[in-house]
Amino acid sequence: MTSPMKIAFLITSFFLFSCTSDEIKKNQSKEFSSIYKNLLKSKKLEEIQENSLARTKKDSTWLSRFNQPIVMISSENEKVQATLVALGNNGEKLTWVSSDGISLSYHNGILIATRGFSQDLISLNHPKLKKPFKHINKSYFKTHRFLDSTNQYEDITFTCMLKKKPTVSLSILNYKVSTDKVIERCDSNFQSYNNIYYLLAGTDIVLKSKQWISPANKSFFTYNFYAFQQN
């Protein structure tokens, strides 16, 4: 199993990578984008066939084929998956992008913005972003700002609370990693959702998460594979 110190070191040093484009990443992200658009046209999830990445075994050998740090995103049913590469960072804010322009921005593992979806998350007003997992069992407010098809802004404010579950073993790539499972319950007058975060045990490093984007796009998984990549 990868040690916490090694994973933390890899995370802090992952920005030193080649900017060479990767055909694997291009093909998979384009395939994701095409199928995802079908999902947004109200096509039933069970009618969507798995894309090639979803059928691929994800292990350290597969990961070694990438010459850039990557994350993987996946639909909730895990039939549609894609890899994204690092676009840049601003402090603790990391942005990842696909070859066809879909981008996701995170702050300490929390999804704060998307670009390229039908209803983008333009910004997230979250009071706990510096230490997002330190306020267990205490309620707080956060506001999602969306951009709709007519380029109008819409804000939805949620009341949220974190609950920490007992340490669980997470299978990711070839590894079994001890993680702290944190569930974030958020409710508004018209929407509600549960976000799930798997943190490397004893740390705030998010290895896997399920996070809500918007009413139209719902939730998806993020796998932080860059934590397991070699320099």
C-alpha positions as CSV (number, residue, x, y, z in Angstrom):
1,M,0.0,0.0,0.0
2,T,1.2,3.5,-0.8
3,S,2.3,5.2,2.4
4,P,0.7,8.5,3.5
5,M,4.0,10.3,3.3
6,K,4.6,9.2,-0.3
7,I,1.1,10.1,-1.4
8,A,1.4,13.6,0.2
9,F,4.8,14.1,-1.5
10,L,3.4,13.1,-4.8
11,I,0.5,15.5,-4.4
12,T,2.7,18.5,-3.6
13,S,5.1,17.8,-6.5
14,F,2.7,16.7,-9.3
15,F,2.9,20.1,-11.1
16,L,6.3,19.2,-12.6
17,F,5.0,17.4,-15.7
18,S,5.3,17.3,-19.5
19,C,2.8,19.3,-21.5
20,T,2.9,16.7,-24.3
21,S,-0.6,15.7,-25.4
22,D,-1.7,12.2,-24.7
23,E,-3.8,10.2,-27.2
24,I,-5.2,8.0,-24.5
25,K,-6.5,11.0,-22.7
26,K,-7.8,12.7,-25.9
27,N,-9.8,9.6,-27.0
28,Q,-11.3,8.9,-23.6
29,S,-12.3,12.5,-22.8
30,K,-13.9,12.9,-26.2
31,E,-15.8,9.7,-25.7
32,F,-16.9,10.9,-22.3
33,S,-18.1,14.2,-23.6
34,S,-20.2,12.6,-26.4
35,I,-21.9,10.1,-24.2
36,Y,-22.4,12.6,-21.4
37,K,-24.3,14.9,-23.7
38,N,-26.7,12.0,-24.3
39,L,-27.2,11.6,-20.6
40,L,-28.2,15.3,-20.4
41,K,-30.9,14.7,-23.0
42,S,-32.8,12.7,-20.4
43,K,-31.7,9.4,-21.8
44,K,-32.1,6.6,-19.2
45,L,-28.9,5.7,-17.5
46,E,-29.5,2.0,-18.1
47,E,-29.6,2.7,-21.9
48,I,-26.1,4.1,-21.9
49,Q,-23.4,1.6,-22.9
50,E,-20.1,1.6,-21.2
51,N,-17.4,3.6,-22.9
52,S,-14.0,2.0,-23.5
53,L,-12.3,3.5,-20.4
54,A,-15.1,2.1,-18.1
55,R,-14.3,-1.4,-19.5
56,T,-10.5,-0.9,-19.0
57,K,-8.8,-2.4,-15.9
58,K,-7.4,0.5,-13.9
59,D,-4.1,-0.6,-12.3
60,S,-0.6,0.7,-11.9
61,T,0.4,-0.7,-15.4
62,W,-2.4,1.2,-17.0
63,L,-1.6,4.4,-15.0
64,S,2.1,4.2,-16.1
65,R,1.0,4.8,-19.7
66,F,0.2,8.4,-18.9
67,N,3.0,11.0,-19.2
68,Q,1.0,13.6,-17.2
69,P,-0.7,13.6,-13.8
70,I,-4.3,12.7,-14.2
71,V,-7.6,12.5,-12.4
72,M,-10.5,10.3,-13.6
73,I,-14.2,11.3,-13.5
74,S,-17.0,8.9,-13.8
75,S,-20.8,9.0,-14.0
76,E,-22.6,7.7,-10.9
77,N,-23.3,4.3,-12.6
78,E,-19.6,4.2,-13.6
79,K,-20.5,3.4,-17.2
80,V,-19.0,6.7,-18.6
81,Q,-15.5,7.6,-17.5
82,A,-12.8,10.0,-18.7
83,T,-9.3,11.2,-17.7
84,L,-8.3,14.8,-17.3
85,V,-4.9,16.4,-17.0
86,A,-3.7,19.3,-14.9
87,L,-4.2,22.7,-16.4
88,G,-2.8,24.8,-13.6
89,N,-3.0,25.8,-9.9
90,N,-3.6,28.8,-7.8
91,G,-2.6,28.1,-4.3
92,E,-4.8,25.2,-3.2
93,K,-7.0,25.5,-6.2
94,L,-6.3,22.9,-8.9
95,T,-7.9,22.9,-12.4
96,W,-8.1,19.8,-14.6
97,V,-9.1,19.8,-18.3
98,S,-10.1,17.3,-21.0
99,S,-9.0,17.6,-24.6
100,D,-12.4,18.9,-25.7
101,G,-12.6,21.7,-23.1
102,I,-14.4,20.2,-20.1
103,S,-12.7,21.6,-17.0
104,L,-13.1,21.1,-13.3
105,S,-11.6,23.1,-10.5
106,Y,-11.1,21.9,-6.9
107,H,-10.0,23.6,-3.7
108,N,-8.6,21.2,-1.2
109,G,-10.6,18.4,-2.9
110,I,-13.9,20.3,-3.0
111,L,-15.4,20.9,-6.4
112,I,-15.7,24.7,-6.8
113,A,-16.3,25.2,-10.6
114,T,-17.0,23.4,-13.9
115,R,-16.8,24.5,-17.5
116,G,-18.3,22.7,-20.5
117,F,-21.4,21.2,-19.0
118,S,-25.0,22.1,-19.8
119,Q,-25.5,23.8,-16.4
120,D,-22.1,24.8,-15.1
121,L,-21.1,25.5,-11.5
122,I,-19.7,29.0,-11.9
123,S,-18.6,29.3,-8.3
124,L,-19.1,27.8,-4.9
125,N,-19.4,30.1,-1.8
126,H,-18.2,27.7,0.9
127,P,-17.2,29.0,4.3
128,K,-14.9,26.1,5.2
129,L,-12.7,25.7,2.1
130,K,-9.4,26.2,4.0
131,K,-10.2,23.2,6.2
132,P,-13.3,21.6,4.7
133,F,-13.3,18.4,6.8
134,K,-12.6,19.9,10.3
135,H,-16.2,20.8,11.2
136,I,-17.9,17.5,11.8
137,N,-21.5,17.6,13.0
138,K,-21.8,21.4,12.7
139,S,-24.2,22.9,10.2
140,Y,-23.0,25.6,7.7
141,F,-24.3,27.3,4.6
142,K,-22.9,27.2,1.1
143,T,-24.2,28.7,-2.1
144,H,-23.9,27.2,-5.6
145,R,-24.0,29.7,-8.5
146,F,-25.0,28.2,-11.8
147,L,-25.1,29.5,-15.4
148,D,-28.1,28.4,-17.4
149,S,-28.6,28.0,-21.1
150,T,-29.6,31.7,-21.4
151,N,-26.4,32.9,-19.7
152,Q,-28.4,33.9,-16.6
153,Y,-27.0,33.3,-13.1
154,E,-28.9,31.2,-10.5
155,D,-27.9,30.8,-6.9
156,I,-29.0,28.0,-4.6
157,T,-28.1,28.2,-0.9
158,F,-27.8,24.9,1.0
159,T,-27.7,24.0,4.7
160,C,-25.0,21.3,5.1
161,M,-23.5,19.1,7.7
162,L,-20.5,16.7,7.7
163,K,-20.6,13.2,9.3
164,K,-17.5,11.1,9.7
165,K,-17.8,7.3,9.3
166,P,-15.5,4.7,10.7
167,T,-12.2,4.0,8.8
168,V,-12.9,2.0,5.7
169,S,-10.6,0.2,3.2
170,L,-10.7,1.7,-0.3
171,S,-9.7,-0.3,-3.4
172,I,-8.1,2.0,-5.9
173,L,-5.9,0.9,-8.7
174,N,-3.8,-2.0,-7.3
175,Y,-4.0,-0.7,-3.8
176,K,-6.1,-1.1,-0.7
177,V,-5.9,2.1,1.3
178,S,-7.3,2.9,4.7
179,T,-9.5,6.0,4.4
180,D,-11.8,8.2,6.5
181,K,-15.2,8.3,4.9
182,V,-16.9,11.7,5.2
183,I,-20.5,12.3,4.1
184,E,-21.8,15.8,3.5
185,R,-25.6,16.2,3.5
186,C,-26.9,19.4,1.9
187,D,-30.5,20.6,1.7
188,S,-32.3,23.5,0.3
189,N,-36.0,24.2,-0.3
190,F,-36.0,22.4,-3.7
191,Q,-32.8,20.4,-3.9
192,S,-30.8,18.0,-1.7
193,Y,-27.8,15.8,-2.2
194,N,-25.1,13.8,-0.4
195,N,-21.4,14.3,-1.2
196,I,-19.0,11.5,-0.2
197,Y,-15.3,11.9,0.4
198,Y,-12.7,9.2,1.0
199,L,-9.7,10.8,2.8
200,L,-6.4,9.1,3.2
201,A,-6.7,8.0,6.9
202,G,-5.5,10.7,9.3
203,T,-5.2,13.4,6.6
204,D,-7.4,15.7,4.5
205,I,-6.1,14.3,1.2
206,V,-9.1,13.3,-0.9
207,L,-8.4,10.1,-2.9
208,K,-12.0,9.6,-4.2
209,S,-15.1,11.7,-4.0
210,K,-18.7,11.8,-5.2
211,Q,-19.8,15.4,-5.6
212,W,-22.9,17.2,-6.9
213,I,-22.5,19.6,-9.8
214,S,-25.9,21.1,-10.5
215,P,-29.6,20.2,-10.8
216,A,-29.2,19.3,-14.4
217,N,-25.9,17.4,-14.2
218,K,-26.3,15.7,-10.8
219,S,-23.3,14.0,-9.2
220,F,-20.2,12.3,-10.5
221,F,-17.1,10.5,-9.0
222,T,-13.6,11.9,-9.1
223,Y,-10.6,9.6,-8.6
224,N,-7.3,11.4,-7.8
225,F,-5.0,9.0,-9.5
226,Y,-2.2,11.6,-9.6
227,A,-1.5,10.7,-6.0
228,F,-0.2,7.3,-7.2
229,Q,1.8,8.4,-10.1
230,Q,5.6,8.4,-10.2
231,N,7.5,11.7,-10.7
